[in-house]
Every structure is written in structure tokens, then in C-alpha cells.
Amino acid sequence: MEFIVQKIGMSRTVSVPSTPVTLLKVLDTKVCEVTDGVAIVSYSNGKKFNKAIEGIQKKYNLSKEFNRFATMNVANAEAGDLDVSGLSEAQTLKTTFKTKGRGFTGAVKRWNFAGGRASHGHRMGRRVGSIGNCEWPGRVQPGKKMPGQYGNTNVSVKNDVISFDAETGILVLKGSVSGPNGALGKVKVAK
């Protein structure tokens, strides 16, 4: 069973010692069509609206705020509101979010390199330095840690469930999940 969630932010429990927790909001999701446990679902995100979205909304009799669509594994057998009762019994969830994108980044930030020395006319600073081998193999090996695109990738983490409030849709998980506050992601029941 999968659910679309929005990251609210991080906090901690009041108990001693306190536990770091992440707060997630389970979005209102409508199941449009189900075939063999895999469903086309609709949820609200932003104000995007065009003729294609309007056609799908008309096909499934959805209101105007449900403007995004996805395919997920669900517990529902027929169309309607998404059944979130599985979250109240869940102990461990697998969360998938997109990490913060940091753009083209140097090796010091991306791979935690130390950089060059700051003495004896260094001219080295935060550069990578020599990247090749000796005469053999005479090329740069694949997978060499170098500057490049950092972040903006999907990361999945398993988190223990602290609590779930079905009325407000607030899910409290132990530990952290990737992505900025307000980011959308998926949650899957692992155990």
C-alpha cells in the first residue's frame, strides 16, 4: 500500500531522552480506477490546469482541485477515497522523496574532499587535483569522484512509525527523510 505525503518538517518528542521525528501530511487522494491492486489516483497540488487535466477530471467525475495523477499500489478494491486505515497498524514505512538539488557542485562539497594546502604558494584551493593514473591504463577510471550534478535524486529510507492521526492525516516518523519542507513524496508500508 502506497500513499502520497507532504513533508511538514522535523521536530522531537517530549520524552527524555527525546527522539528526532519527521512530520508528514497524508494528502487527500481519490482512487479513480483500480486494476489488480494498481490504481490511478488523483491528488491536489498547485493550480496547474489545462485541457488534458480537464478531460481526465470529466472522465472520473473529479472536482477541479484534484489536478495531479499518479499510479500506485492501493488497498482499495473500487474507486473512491483512498483507504488510510493501513497506516494506523503499520510499524515501519519506506519513504521516497527527492533530495534537495544543489546544481553543479565542486568535489569538496559533493564528495567531502579536503582540498589542497593553504601554504607554499599553493594555487590549489578547493580543486580536485590529479585525476589520472600513471602510463597504464592512460585514462580516467569510470566512477571517479569529480565535480558534477549533486542532489535532485530519489532517496528511499525506512522509518519507524511513532504515531498516525487519521483525523488530521498527520504521520509522525522516527528520524529524518530527504527533501525540503513542503516536498511531495511517497510512503509505502514495509512492515
C-alpha positions in Angstrom: 0.0 0.0 0.0 1.3 3.4 -1.0 0.3 6.9 0.0 1.2 10.4 -1.3 2.5 12.6 1.5 3.8 16.1 2.0 6.8 16.8 4.3 5.8 19.3 7.0 9.2 19.4 8.8 11.2 18.0 11.7 10.6 18.1 15.5 11.3 16.0 18.5 9.4 14.1 21.2 8.8 15.5 24.6 10.1 12.3 26.3 13.5 12.0 27.9 15.7 11.3 26.0 13.9 13.0 23.1 13.7 11.3 19.7 14.0 13.3 16.4 10.9 12.9 14.3 9.7 14.0 10.9 6.1 15.1 10.4 4.3 14.2 7.2 0.8 15.1 6.0 -1.1 12.4 4.1 -2.7 14.1 1.2 -6.4 13.7 0.3 -6.3 11.2 -2.6 -9.1 9.9 -4.8 -8.8 6.5 -6.4 -10.0 6.8 -10.0 -9.6 3.3 -11.3 -8.3 0.0 -9.9 -6.9 -3.0 -11.8 -5.2 -5.8 -9.9 -4.3 -3.7 -6.9 -2.7 -1.0 -9.1 -4.7 2.2 -9.2 -4.8 5.5 -11.0 -5.1 8.1 -8.2 -5.7 11.9 -8.2 -4.5 14.4 -5.7 -4.3 18.2 -5.3 -1.0 20.1 -6.0 -0.8 23.7 -7.1 -3.0 25.4 -9.6 -2.0 23.7 -12.8 -4.9 23.2 -15.2 -5.2 22.5 -18.9 -7.4 20.7 -21.4 -5.8 17.3 -20.7 -6.4 17.6 -17.0 -9.9 18.8 -17.6 -10.6 15.7 -19.7 -9.4 13.3 -17.1 -11.4 15.1 -14.4 -14.5 14.8 -16.5 -13.9 11.1 -17.2 -13.6 10.3 -13.4 -16.1 12.9 -12.1 -13.5 14.7 -10.1 -13.7 18.3 -8.7 -11.4 21.0 -10.0 -8.8 20.9 -7.2 -7.7 17.3 -8.0 -5.3 18.2 -10.8 -2.4 15.7 -10.5 -2.5 12.0 -11.3 -0.2 9.0 -10.4 -0.3 5.2 -10.4 0.1 3.4 -7.0 -0.5 0.1 -5.2 -3.6 0.6 -3.1 -5.7 -1.5 -0.7 -9.0 -0.2 -2.3 -11.0 -2.6 -4.5 -13.0 0.2 -6.1 -13.0 3.9 -6.9 -13.4 6.5 -4.2 -11.4 7.9 -1.3 -8.1 6.3 -0.6 -8.2 3.9 2.4 -5.7 5.1 5.0 -6.6 2.6 7.7 -3.4 0.6 6.9 -1.2 3.4 8.3 -2.6 3.0 11.8 -1.4 -0.6 12.1 2.0 0.0 10.2 5.2 -0.3 12.2 7.8 0.6 9.5 7.4 2.7 6.4 9.6 3.1 3.3 9.6 6.8 2.4 10.7 8.0 -1.0 11.5 11.7 -1.6 13.6 13.7 -4.0 16.7 15.3 -2.3 17.4 19.0 -2.4 19.0 19.9 -5.7 22.4 21.7 -5.3 23.2 22.1 -9.0 26.7 21.7 -10.4 28.9 21.3 -7.3 32.7 21.0 -6.7 34.3 17.9 -5.3 34.8 19.4 -1.8 31.1 19.9 -1.3 29.9 16.9 -3.3 32.3 14.2 -2.1 33.7 15.8 1.1 37.3 16.1 -0.3 39.8 18.0 1.9 41.1 20.4 -0.8 44.7 21.5 -1.2 47.1 23.0 1.3 47.0 26.8 2.0 50.8 27.3 2.2 53.9 27.4 0.0 52.2 29.2 -2.9 49.5 26.5 -3.1 47.3 27.7 -6.0 45.3 24.6 -5.2 42.3 25.8 -3.0 39.2 23.6 -3.5 40.2 21.9 -6.7 40.3 18.2 -7.3 44.0 17.8 -8.3 45.4 14.9 -10.4 42.7 12.6 -11.6 44.6 10.1 -13.9 46.9 7.1 -13.2 50.4 6.5 -14.5 51.2 5.4 -18.0 48.9 2.5 -17.6 45.9 2.5 -18.2 46.4 6.0 -19.5 42.8 7.2 -18.9 40.4 8.2 -16.1 38.7 5.3 -14.5 34.9 5.1 -14.6 33.2 6.2 -11.4 35.9 8.7 -10.5 34.7 11.2 -7.9 34.7 14.5 -9.7 32.6 17.8 -9.7 29.1 17.5 -11.2 25.4 17.5 -10.5 24.7 17.0 -6.8 21.3 16.2 -5.3 17.9 16.1 -7.1 17.7 12.3 -6.9 15.2 10.0 -5.4 16.2 8.6 -2.0 14.3 5.8 -0.1 14.7 5.4 3.7 12.9 3.1 6.1 11.5 4.8 9.2 9.7 3.5 12.3 6.2 4.9 12.8 5.7 6.9 16.1 2.1 7.8 15.6 -0.6 8.4 13.0 -3.7 10.6 13.4 -6.3 9.5 10.9 -8.5 12.6 11.5 -5.8 15.2 10.6 -3.7 12.9 8.4 -0.5 13.7 10.3 2.1 10.9 10.3 5.0 11.0 12.7 8.1 9.0 11.7 11.3 8.4 13.7 14.4 10.0 12.1 14.7 12.1 9.0 13.6 11.9 5.4 15.2 13.6 2.4 13.9 16.7 0.7 12.9 20.3 1.7 9.8 21.2 3.8 6.7 21.1 1.6 8.1 18.5 -0.8 5.8 15.7 -2.0 6.8 12.1 -1.8 5.5 8.5 -1.4 5.2 6.3 1.6 4.9 2.6 1.4 4.0 0.2 4.2 7.1 -2.0 4.8 6.0 -3.8 7.9 
